[in-house]
Amino acid sequence: MPHNLYLHSALVQTRRLRAPDDAHRREALAYFGLESALSLAVSVLINTCVVCVFAAGYFGKPGLDDIGLENAGQYLGATYGAGIVVIWALGLLAAGQSSTMTGCYTGQFVMDGFLAFKVSAWVRILVTRLVALVPTLAVAFISGGGAGSTSLDQLNQILNLLQSVQLPFA
């Protein structure tokens, strides 16, 4: 995700080197590149595993409706057992928290460094979280995603499609 790359760039700038010479800078950049590459590689591995699990369970099953966020837990529980539902729920919670924290930290670095806004930490946190949460909640309420509704699943599929086109360019 682009915000992860921006966050890693900002974190690199905040770290202190043992000595400011070129050799130590090159060593630090090598480790920062490795750290960024490993985090993205782990993310790719996890996402690939999720896609493979759902693809293996979905294709070739007659009468199975589309699997979306609303019914993914039920599908996993029926296919792989009740323990998987807990793992799925914890994974969704961790992914949401990770995304929110990364977005907030990135927003804070952008506001503080690139835009030169000098505000207290609690104001930055409040503004960046509101910018992340208000549109999300507005879309969820406007879509009318009640029980049995697939509108949020359809929106999620559209967003995933748009990201798959946009992210390689970022």
C-alpha positions in Angstrom: 0.0 0.0 0.0 1.3 3.5 -0.8 0.7 4.7 2.8 3.0 1.9 4.1 5.8 3.2 1.8 5.2 6.7 2.9 5.3 5.6 6.6 8.5 3.7 6.1 10.1 6.7 4.5 9.0 8.9 7.4 10.3 6.3 9.9 13.7 6.2 8.2 14.0 10.0 8.6 13.3 9.8 12.4 16.0 7.2 13.2 19.4 8.2 14.5 22.6 6.9 13.0 25.6 5.8 15.0 27.8 8.1 12.9 26.7 10.5 10.1 29.3 9.2 7.6 28.5 7.6 4.2 29.3 4.1 5.2 26.8 4.2 8.1 24.2 5.8 5.9 24.5 3.1 3.3 24.3 0.4 6.0 21.2 2.0 7.5 19.5 2.4 4.1 20.2 -1.3 3.4 18.5 -2.3 6.6 15.6 0.1 6.1 15.1 -1.4 2.6 15.2 -4.9 4.0 12.7 -4.0 6.7 10.3 -2.5 4.2 10.7 -5.4 1.7 10.1 -8.0 4.4 7.0 -6.3 5.7 5.6 -6.1 2.2 6.5 -9.7 1.5 4.8 -10.9 4.6 1.7 -9.0 3.6 1.8 -10.5 0.1 2.1 -14.0 1.6 -0.8 -13.5 4.0 -3.1 -12.1 1.2 -2.1 -15.0 -1.1 -3.0 -17.5 1.6 -6.4 -15.9 2.1 -7.2 -15.8 -1.6 -6.0 -19.5 -2.0 -8.2 -20.7 0.9 -11.3 -19.1 -0.5 -10.5 -20.1 -4.0 -10.0 -23.7 -3.0 -13.2 -23.8 -1.1 -15.3 -21.8 -3.6 -14.5 -23.2 -7.0 -16.2 -26.5 -7.9 -18.8 -26.3 -5.2 -22.3 -26.4 -6.7 -24.9 -24.1 -5.2 -22.5 -21.9 -3.3 -23.4 -18.2 -3.5 -20.8 -15.5 -3.7 -18.5 -15.3 -0.7 -18.2 -11.8 0.8 -17.2 -10.2 4.1 -20.7 -10.8 5.5 -20.7 -14.6 5.1 -17.0 -15.4 4.9 -16.9 -16.5 8.6 -19.9 -18.8 8.2 -18.3 -20.3 5.1 -15.0 -20.9 6.8 -16.7 -22.4 9.9 -18.7 -24.8 7.8 -15.8 -25.8 5.6 -12.8 -25.9 8.0 -14.3 -26.0 11.6 -15.2 -23.6 14.3 -11.6 -22.8 15.3 -11.0 -21.1 11.9 -13.8 -18.6 12.6 -11.9 -17.3 15.6 -8.7 -17.1 13.6 -10.6 -15.2 10.8 -12.1 -12.8 13.3 -8.7 -12.1 14.9 -7.2 -11.6 11.5 -9.9 -9.1 10.5 -9.4 -7.3 13.7 -5.6 -7.2 13.3 -5.9 -6.1 9.7 -8.3 -3.3 10.6 -6.1 -2.1 13.5 -3.0 -2.3 11.4 -4.5 -0.3 8.5 -6.0 2.3 10.9 -2.7 2.8 12.8 -0.6 2.9 9.6 -3.0 5.4 8.0 -3.0 7.6 11.2 0.7 7.5 11.6 1.2 8.4 7.9 -1.3 11.2 8.2 0.5 12.5 11.2 3.8 12.5 9.4 2.3 14.2 6.4 0.6 16.9 8.5 3.7 17.5 10.6 6.5 17.2 8.1 5.3 17.7 4.5 2.6 20.3 5.2 4.4 21.9 8.2 1.3 21.9 10.4 2.5 22.4 14.0 -0.3 21.1 16.2 -0.3 19.0 19.4 -0.2 15.3 19.1 -3.8 14.7 20.3 -5.1 17.1 17.6 -3.2 15.3 14.9 -4.4 12.0 16.1 -8.0 13.2 16.3 -7.9 14.8 12.8 -6.2 11.8 11.1 -8.6 9.3 12.7 -11.7 11.4 11.8 -10.5 11.7 8.2 -10.2 7.9 8.1 -13.4 7.0 10.0 -16.0 9.5 9.0 -16.1 8.7 5.3 -16.1 5.0 6.0 -19.0 5.2 8.5 -20.9 7.5 6.1 -20.6 5.0 3.3 -21.6 2.1 5.5 -24.7 3.9 6.7 -25.7 5.3 3.3 -25.4 1.9 1.6 -28.0 0.5 4.0 -26.0 -2.7 4.6 -28.6 -4.4 6.8 -28.9 -8.2 7.3 -28.8 -10.0 4.0 -27.6 -7.0 2.1 -24.7 -7.5 -0.3 -24.2 -3.8 -1.1 -21.1 -3.5 1.1 -19.6 -6.7 -0.4 -20.2 -5.3 -3.9 -18.5 -2.0 -2.8 -15.6 -4.0 -1.4 -15.2 -5.9 -4.6 -15.2 -2.7 -6.6 -12.6 -1.1 -4.3 -10.4 -4.3 -4.5 -10.6 -4.1 -8.3 -9.6 -0.4 -8.3 -6.7 -1.1 -5.9 -5.4 -3.9 -8.0 -5.2 -1.5 -11.0 -3.9 1.5 -9.0 -1.4 -0.1 -6.6 1.2 -1.3 -9.2 1.6 2.4 -10.3 2.1 3.6 -6.7 
